[in-house]
Amino acid sequence: MVVGEMIEERDLVIIGGGPGGYTAAIRAAQLGLNVTLIEEHQLGGICLNRGCIPSKIWAYSARKKSELPHMEELGFKIDEPQLNLSQLLNYKDKITSQLRKGVEALCSGNQVEVIQGKATFTSENKIGVENGHQFDIYQFRKAIIATGSTAILPGELSQLKERVILSDELYRLGDLPERLVVYGSDELAFEVASSYSTFGSKVTLVLPESTGLDPSIEKELLRVFKKKKVKVIKGASDLTVSEGELDVQVKLVDEKGKEHSIEADYLYTSGVRQPNVKDLGIARFGVEQSESGHVIVNKLAETTNPNIYAVGDVTADGPSLAIKAIKQAKVAAEAIAGGHPEVDLTFLPKIIHTTPPVASVGLTETEAKEEAVDYQVGEFSLSGNGYAMLSGQKEGLVKVLSDPNTDIMLGIHMIGAGAIELSSTFVQLLEMAAKVEDLTFPNYAHPSMNEGLLEAVEAISNQAIHQAPPRQKVKA
């Protein structure tokens, strides 16, 4: 190893080039800061190269396949489609490469210095970067940790390597599994179950814990899975897994005490995400961490060391989502540049790219009951929506919760086509503390999926136009 003779000075050094890292770098550069971005592997991080983007390519492909029967109803004769997994893998590589080049071009266009290497804090204001035999030291005024996290197999599965796989291995398989067990109650587990069942795999979805979804949304999602012939096992416990040469054997007990024994080609799990901070050396320089190793930050994404910030999966607040990393990144860059921003994750949308997709923002009915919050509910089935019917996407519903005393919206949840695109509207309405009248007053395009939101709000007072009136109880 050769140690650089000169220490180079920078306004801002960012470690990690994923969504949080490169977003912070570009925003800081836009605000006039001298920025150095250090990435050990590829720009875009796990999200772009091995996580978010590949999984959404699979979800998009599955959704297009699910639309083919309706295309025939519209008059287009289509032969039975066959998935060419090799071609899908090539498409994934092409898209991730294009997106990565786009990030590289944006960094270059904003004059962000990008350095490849492994970074370590050598003092409170210095970072060393190792790349092969080269070792350079950068002195910074401020630094941002954006090193993300790594998924590992949970304790009971950690010794199994061949037939128990994480998303990184799943989206590189050369053959479509005939039988797949999906173990998990998280968003990615649902997406895997949805995509692979659509492709033709025989999928068993094992839910070890609550999904966290509103009960109406969960019920509809599980109904759709049943229609796709996905076997769902709820409240799984006493899990034991053993690997054979060509398969995996799974034994468990469901919430009713019934024992299950399942054979499959693979068992997929999203795993447990661990923050990538072990080799940074931050503990020596006043950066407080949680018991799990996540970095403690405030509303500015600032750590307990005022010169060091942290964003994304490495932070202790909120779930491991790119949208959280992007928001924290912008706030950190703006705060370092002298602004007065703030991170508020109250209305972070929960998005699931199943077919149909799910978007959930704000209080669920379960949470409202647990927190003893007064609420009223409006619910509208998309089977009554004109555009959903004509587009062959009538599965799903919209559900809203509002405060009966103030009429302020508390939560908006949707499963159905267009849910992801509408999620930003849900967030804006809740952020602005919109009232029922704020949703019923505007004009809605017709026909459109947007009308589902309007009619869900109108259903609070039993005034949804395209919904049958509630049955009246008649006394004898």
N, C-alpha and C positions, 0 to 999 in steps of 0.2 A: 504494500500500500504506500502511495506517495502522497504526502500531505502538501496541500497547496501553500505556497509561500505568502500569498496575500489574502487578507480577509476582505471580501467584497461587501459593500454596504447597500442595503435595500430598504425602501419604505415599508414594504409588505412582502413577506414570504409565506406562501401557502403550500402546505403539504397534502397532496392528494388531488388528482385531476378528474374526479367523478363529477356528478351534477352539482354538488355543493362546492367543490374546489374550483372548477372552471367558471361557475357562475360568479363566485366571489371575486375571482381574478378579473373577469371582464368588467363587472360593476365597479370595482376599485379603479381599474384603468380608465373607465369612463369619467370617473371623478378626479382624475389627475394624479393618481398615485403611481409610483414606480413599483411594478409588481413582478415577482418571480414565482413561478408555479413549478413545484417539484412533483413528478409522478414516477413511481418505480416501474410501472408496466406500461399500460396504454391509456391515453386520454379517453375520458368517458367513464372510466372506472368499471366496476362490476355491473352497474345498472345498464349501461349502454352495451357492453361487450358480452356479458354472460347472464344478465338478470332480467331487468325490466323489458328491454327491447326484444330479446329472443322470445320471452314468454308471451308478449303481446302479438308477435308475429304468428305464433301457434294459435292464439285465441282468435286472431283475425281470420286466419285460414279456416279454422273450424266454423266460424260464423258464416263465411262465404259458402262453405259446403252445406250448411244447414238451410241456406236460402234457395238451393237448387230445386227442391220440390215445388216451391212457389213459382219459380221461373217457368216450370212446365205448365202450371195453371194459367200463366200469362201468355202461353202459346209458343214457348221456346222448347223445342225438342232437344233433350240433353241425355246422352248416354250415361250409364251408371259410372260415376266418377271413381277413379282409383288414385289413392294418395301415393305420390312418388316422393318418399321421405328424403331421398338423396337430393332431389331438386329443391325441396323445402329448406334443407340445410344449406344449400348453395345460395338460396335467396336470403336466408338469415345472414350469411357471411357478407353478401353484397350490401345489404342494408346497413349492417353495423359498420362496415368499412366506410360507406358513404357518410354516415353520421359522424364517425370519428374524424374523417377528413374535414368535415364541416366545422367541428369543434377546433381542430388545429388551425383552420383558416381564420376563424373568429379570434382566436388567441393572437395569431400573427397580426391580423388587421388592427387589433387593439393594442399592439406593441407589448403584449405580455411575454416575458421571457419564460420559455418552457425548458426545464432541465430534467433529464431522465436520471434517476438514481434513487438510492435508499437514504432517507433523511433521518437524522437523530439530533435531538437538542443536546448541545455541548455546554451551554450555559444559559442564563436567563434571557440573553438576547443574541444567541448565536446558534446556528444550525449547521451541522456537517452533512455533506452529501457524498455518499460513496457510489461510484460507478466503475466497476472493475477495479483497476489499480489506482484510479484517480480518487482523491478525497479533497473536496473543497469546503471552505467554511464561509458562511454568509452571516453577516451581522444585520439584524433587523430592528426596525423601530416597533413593528407589530408583526405577529404571526397568526395564521389561522390553521388549525388542525382539521383536515377534511379527509381523513384516511379511511372512512367507511367501516364496514364490518364484514366478518366472514361467517358463513353458515357452517356449523358442525353438527354431526349426528348427536342426538341426546344420549344420555347415559346408557340406557338399555339397548341402544342400537350402535353404539360407538365402535364395537369390536367387529361389526359386519361391514364388509367393504365391497363385495362383488355384486350382490343382488339388492342391497339397500342403498338407494341413491338420493342425492340432492339435486337441485335444479340444474347445476352446472353439468352434471353427468346426463341428466334426463334429456336436455336439449342438444346433446351430442350423440344420442343413440342412433345407430345406423339402421336399425330395424324397429318396426312398430310392435310394441309388446302386445301379445294376444290377451294376456291377463295382467292387470295392474292394480295393486293396492295403493291407495292414496291415504296417508296417515296425517291428519292435521285438521284444525278448525279455522285456519287462516285464509286470507284472500287467495294466495298463490295455490294452496291446496284445492280450493274450489275451481280455480282456472284450469289446473291440470286435469281434474276430474271431468270438467266440461269439454275441454279440447280433445282429450284422448277417447272419451266415449263417442264423440262425434266422428272421430277418425275410424272408429270400429273396434277399439280395445274393449274388453270386458272389464269394467271398472268397479271396484269396491271402495267406497269412501268411508273411512273410519274417523269418527269425530270424538276425540278424547275429552273435549271440553265444550263450553258454550261458544257459539259462533259470534256472539256480541251483536248480532243483527236484531232489528226490530222483529218481534214474533211473527207479524204478518208477512214481512219480507222473507224471513227464514222459511216459513211454511210454503210460500210460493216457490222459492228456490228449490226446496226439497221435492216439491211436486213435479217440477220440471226435470229434476234428476231422475225421479222414478219413471217419468215418461221416456227418458233417454235410456232406461234400463240400467241405471247406476244403482247398485245396492248400497244403501246407506245404513251404517251401524252407529247409533248414537250412544254417548256416555261410555265409551270403551274404557276398560280397565284390565289389569292383570295381563298386560301384553307380553307375549313371548314370541321371539322370531328366531328362526334357524334357517341357514342357507344350505341349499344343495348345489350341485354342479351347474344345473340349468334352471333352478327355480328357488323360490323362497316359501317357507311355511310360516303362517301367521296364526297364532291362537290368542283369543281374547274373550272377555265377558262383557256383554252389553249392559245398558242401564237397567234392564229388567232381570239381570242375572243369568241370561241365556248364554251358553258357551258357543263360540264360533271357531271353526278351523278352516283356513283359507289357503289355497295354493295359488301362486302367481309367478309370473316371470320376474317381476321386480316389485319392491315396495318403495314408493316415493314418500319422502317427508321434506318439509321446508327447513327442518332442523332448528337449531338454536343459534341466534346471531350473537357473535362476540365482537366487541369493538377492537379495531386494529390499532392498539396503542401500546402493546407490550414492549416493542423495541424503540419507542420514541424517547424514553428517559424522562418523561414529564414529571414523575413523582418527586424528583429531586429539586424541582424549581417552583414549588408552591401551587401546582395545579391539582385541585381536589378531585377525587374520583369516587364513584359509588362502589359498593361491595362487588358489583359485577364488572367493575373496571371502566364504566362509562364516565365521561367527563361531565362535571357539574358546571352548568352555565346559567347566566341570568337572561333577562329579556333582550339584552343586546348581543347574545351569544358570546359574552365575555366570561372567561374562566376566573378562578380565584387569583390568578396571576394577571394583573391588568394589561400586560403586554401580549397576552396570548388568548386567542378566541378559538372556539370549536363549533363545528356545524355538522349536521347530518347524523348518521348512524352512531358516531362515537359519543354523542351527547346523551344524557340521561333522560331528557324530557321527550315525551311522545314516542310514537312508533317508528320503526325503521322504514321510512318512506322517502322517495326522492323529493316529493313536494315539500316535505319538512326541511330537507337539506337545502333546497333552492331558496326557500323563504329565509331561513337562518343565514344563508350565505349573503343575500342581498343586504340584510340588516347589519351583519357584521362589517361588510365593506363600507356601508354608508356611515356606520358609527365611527369606524376608524378614520373616515374622511371628514369627520366633524359634524355629521348630521345627528338627528334625534329620532331614529326609527324605533321599532319595537317588534319583537316576535310574540304573536298571540296565536296559539294553536287550538283555541277553544272550538272553532268551527272547521277543523281539519276534515275534509271529506273522506269517507271510506269508499273506495272504488274497487269493484270486482269485475274483471273482464270475462265473465261467463257469457253464455248465450241462453237467455237474454242477460244483459249486464245489470249490475247493481250499483246504485249511488246512495249513500246515507250520510246525512249531516244533522248534527244537533241531537237532542234527546230522543231516545227510543221510548216506546211505551213501557218497557221493562225498567229502564232507568228512571222514568217519571214516577213509577210506583215505588221503587226503592228509595227515592229521594223525597217521597211524600209531596210531590209537586201536583197542584191542581192542573188538570189538562182536559181537553176535549179532542176528539178524533174525527178526521174526515178521511174517507178511503174511496178510491175510484178504480174500478177494474178497466184495464186498457181494452178489454173485449168490447167496451162501449164507445171506443174512440174511432172515428171514421178513418183517420189516416193509418192507424194500427191495423184496421181490418183490410184496407185496400192494399197495404204493403205486406200482408201476410205475417205481421209481427204483433199479434193480438195478445200474446202471453205477457202477464205482468200486471202491476198495479202501482198506483201512487198513494202514499199515505202521509198525512200531515197531522201534527199536534200543535195546538195553540192553548194559550192561557185563557180560561173562560172569564176571568175577571178583567183582563186588560186587552184581550184579543191579539196579543203579541205571539208571533210564531215561535214555537219551541223546537221543532224538528221537522225535517222533510226527508222522506225516504221513497226510493223508487226502484223497482225491478222492471225492466222493459227496454225496448229499443229507444235510444236517445237519452238514456239515464245519465251516461257519463258526460255528454255534451251539456245537459241541463244542470249538472252538479254545480257549476260555477254560479248559476242563477240562484240555486238553493243557498249557497254560501253567502252571496251578496244580500239576499233577503234576511237571513239570520243576523249577519253582521250589522245591518241597518235597523235591527229590531222592528222589522216590518209587521204590520197588523193585518188581520184578515182583509180589511177593506183595501189595503195596499195591493193585495193580490187579485181581488175581485173587480177593482175599478178599471184597470187597463184593458185594452183591446188585444185579443189573442188571434194570431193567424189561424185561418180555417181552410182546409183541414190541416192539423198538425198535432204532433205528440205533445206540444206545449199545453194544449187544451186539457190534457189529463191532469196537470197541476191545478188549473182553474177549477175543474169539476171536483177534485179532491177537497179543495178549500170550500167550495159550495156545499159539499156533502156534510160539512160540520153542522150546517143548519138544515140538512135534508132538502137542499135546493139544487142538487146536481141534475142537469137537464137529461142527460143520457144514462140515467141510472134509475132502476125501478125503486119506487118508494118503499120504505121499511114496512114490514108486515105489522099490522095493528093487532094487539092482543084483544080478543073479544070475550067478554064475560058471558057465561051461560045465563 
